[in-house]
Amino acid sequence: MADQISNYQCPSCTGPLRFDGKTGRLQCDYCGSSFSVQEIEALYQEKDEAAAQAMENTVSAEGEWSGASASWAGEEGLRAYNCPSCGAELICDETTAATSCPYCGNPSIVPGQLSDMLRPDYVIPFKLSKEEAKAALKNYYRGKKLLPRAFSDQNHIEEIKGVYVPFWLFDGKADADMQFQGTRVTSMPQGNAMVTTTDFFRILRSGTVSFEKIPVDASSKMPDAHMDAIEPYDYSELKPFSNAYLPGFLADKYDVEPEACYARADERAENTAVDLVSRTVSGYSSVVPQGRQVHIRRGRVSYALLPVWMLSTRWNGKSYLFAMNGQTGKLIGDLPVSSGRAFAWFAGLTAAFTALLSVIMYFF
């Protein structure tokens, strides 16, 4: 089964290669050589094609995996490969497309997971390093008033991994028809009195909004809220997909079909269209939405791998998960709350409110 895996090794010394986001090249940390994506892609094209064909041959006619070793054959969702460099057995999820051998350290690509119909259209390469992800997490702690004092000192990064997460990118259009009730309030003096007049208006707005590449993560393993929160990605750096961007990182193929993601993409398109159309209503004292109809016209669906640093820390027996955009550095995650600090903070707000109320009562 060795030929189902491609190990990306330095052509000069056979050391492990890794993609470096700073230089945009594949680097060898052993001899210092570096290579362009195009060079490595050309060098490994035949090997990758042979590995993809071997993977296809291993899948039974019923579509079931038949290449797992006997000890893992009964484990649902797992596949076993052998490292071409050292022969060690690699146990992976059935969606794993890139990993590294835990014994020899060589980046291991499973080309059959990303070939033919499964091949992504695009990739955004990692731009930020593991060290920058660690620094971003420490910076994330700063200014969090309710964070326990000991958390940033006592917690340790338990795991940090760079993952190319599969995303569906949806194109389309949204046709929005909306109704509003608007008012204009005017006041004019008449004699010794001030007369206020309120005029009511029925406001109609229609518009079409075009969308390109609405991202929805296509991995059931990734928390949707985290993936949504680290957007946006800069699509100007989208590259045609190549396996040569993967060495040094993990990668998964999608396990959520695009049809299962339509609802999330449609909701985002509808909300954006409603917001943009609503902004065209101005010049009124008040505006109240009274109805809307939004028709989504779906277009092209693209498949992309986008870079995410996943970090997990552990403190007081509890794990905390963080996700960072591997291109922009935007980071999101859950933090513990100090009950003592929270009590002091709310007590301070209560004291300030009480003092303000006392002043108001004094004057009245």
Secondary structure, DSSP 8 states (H G I E B T S, - for coil): -GGG-EE-B-TTT--BEEEETTTTEEEETTT--EE-HHHHHHHHHHHHHHHHHHHHHHB-TTS-B--S-GGGTT-TTEEEEE-TTT--EEEEETTEEEEE-TTT--EEE-GGGGSGGG--SEE----S-HHHHHHHHHHHHTT-TTS-TTHHHH-EEEEEEEEEEEEEEEEEEEEEEEEEEEEEEEEEEETTEEEEEEEEEEEEEEEEEEEEEEEEE--TTS-HHHHHHT----GGG-EE--GGG-TTSEEE---S-GGGGHHHHHHHHHHHHHHHHHTT--S-SEEEEEEEEEEEEEEEEEEEEEEEEEEEEEETTEEEEEEEETTT--EEE-----HHHHHHHHHHHHHHHHHHHHHHHHH-
